[in-house]
Amino acid sequence: MNQALSGAALAAVIAVLWLLGRPRTTILRSTDTSAIAALNRSQMTLVQGSGGGPAATAAAAHAAADTPALPAASDLRGRRQLLLHLERQFQAGGGERQRAMATCAAWGHRAALPLIQRGLRDGDPRVTQLAAAAMERFRGRSSAAPGAPAQPAAKAPRNVSRTR
């Protein structure tokens, strides 16, 4: 009987150690759910509506007054502040997201490209249209810096006869 009890106790200890030593899987550790949450917020604002009336216009006027002025191309600090403000607006969803895309289009700076590209993949068709309009400025040939001199034409290889 002692051998049976000690065998059962040993089996129980092994089972407990095995269960404690197993790695635990966490759900959604590697999945970024912020984009899904933003889409859900924008869809909820579409379903609930913006609620017309003077309260909505007052809120829109307050949001327009809250938007910082567009910085100059050389103003690094102002550029960072505007990008942070646009990022917060974009995360808010709904009309705020549309205002962020309109501001990106009005600003037209390359620093806003990542936000504009996210707007192209947005679930709200109005945001997508605004992002596409903002992206039009960046279509075509790119240059290293605005106003930079054009690159000189590449020289022909030394042995041109072999390349033609």
Secondary structure, 3 states (H helix, E strand, C coil): CHHHHHHHHHHHHHHHHHHHHCCCCCCCCCCCCHHHHHHHHHHHHHHHCCCCCHHHHHHHHHHHHHCCCCCCCCCHHHHHHHHHHHHHHHHHCCHHHHHHHHHHHHHCCHHHHHHHHHHHCCCCHHHHHHHHHHHHHHCCCCCCCCCCCCCCCCCCCCCHHHHC
